[in-house]
Amino acid sequence: MNSKDVERSEREYHELMGALNATNVLKEELKLRLDEARDDCVREVLDNVIALVDAQCIEYRHRRDDLRVRLQPGTIDESEQ
C-alpha cells in the first residue's frame, strides 16, 4: 500500500473504532430502557432497535477486521485492538 492508502485506511479504522464505541454505548442505553419498559409494545420495539444496532456493530467489526488485515503490522496501536 502506498502512504495515501495507509493514511486513508488508518483514518477509516479510527472512525470505525469511534462508531463501534458509540453504537456499544447506544446498545447499553437501549438495554436499560428495555429493562424499564412496562408496555409489551415498547419492549418489542426496543428489542427490534437493539437487534438493528447489534447488526450494525457486527458490520463495523467486520470492516475493522478487514482493515487490520490490510494494514501492516505495527501501524495500529496495540491498545486499540
Secondary structure, 3 states (H helix, E strand, C coil): CCHHHHHHHHHHHHHHHHHHHHHHHHHHHHHHHHHHCCCHHHHHHHHHHHHHHHHHHHHHHHHHHHHHHHCCCCCCCHHHC
